Amino acid sequence: YRSGAIQKQLLLVPEQIQLSNREVDLIESLLPVLDRLGFECDRYGANIITIRSVPSLLGHASPKRLVLDLLTTDDQR
């Protein structure tokens, strides 16, 4: 992470998640951090986030589940 060497796994088919306005705003505020961690996401419409890549080490996991878990973790703070 410190060296900026996190490899991204581009998704063959980008995944979309429908979220609340608050969740989409939260993801948007975290985009620079998520990008450094290997996630490439962007907003698509009012309540949809498109996931285009995930960290290579987590390439076998569900991209939707990873992003939803990040939201859950942030809510618990």
Salt bridges, closest charged atoms under 4 A:
ASP25 OD1 - ARG43 NH1 3.45
GLU28 OE1 - ARG43 NH1 2.59
ASP35 OD1 - LYS8 NZ 2.49
ASP42 OD2 - ARG52 NE 2.79
ASP69 OD1 - ARG65 NE 3.09
ASP74 OD1 - ARG77 NH1 3.65
ASP75 OD1 - ARG22 NH2 3.00
